[in-house]
């Protein structure tokens, strides 16, 4: 998972959890523990924005009905 929207998509596809190792590793490499915390904050903000765009107030509301079949 590299973006907050990826987390929401995974949930819509049925995931119960996701791993976000790479963004936090980049944060640690750049700024140590503060960088990892900032990377998590960015992911959380992106996820919350995506949820708002879907009209959801909680990640638990996301499901297959939010997927587009093209």
N, C-alpha and C positions, 0 to 999 in steps of 0.2 A: 504494500500500500504506500503510495507516494503522495496522494492528495486526500483531503477530507472527503471529496466526492467518491473516491474509490472505496472508502469505508462504508458509505451509504449504499453504494451499488452492491457490495459484498453482502450487506444485510438484506437487501432486496432479493438477492439470489439465494438466501437461506443460511448465510453464515451466522454462527453464534458468537464468533470472535475473529479478530484479525491481528496480524503481527505488523508492527510498524518499525522494524529495526533499522532500515536504511536511512530514513530521515533523521532519526535520533543519532545514528552513528555519524552522519555528516555534521550534526550540531555539536557532538562531543569533539570531533576532530577540529572544528573551528573555534569553539569557545568553552570546551569542557562541559561540566554539569549544567551550567547556565545555558549553553547552546542546546543541549538535549531538552531542557525544560522549555525553551523557546520553540523548538521544533514541534513539541507536543502541543503547545499553545496554538501554533499556526494550524496544525491539523484539526484541533478542536474547533477553531473559528471557522475553518473551511467547511467542516462537517455541519456545524450549526447553520451556516449560510445555505448550504444545500438543503437541509431539512426545512428551512423557512421557505425556500423556493418550491418545495414539494407540498407545502401547507401542513407539515407535521410539526408537532411540538416536542416529540420525543423519538429517539431512534427505534423504540419498540413498535411504533406505528408503521414503520417502513416494511413493506412486503412486496410480493410479486406484482401487486396491482400498480406499483410505481415504475414498472419496467415498460419500455416501449418496444413493441415487436414491429420491426421494419421490413 
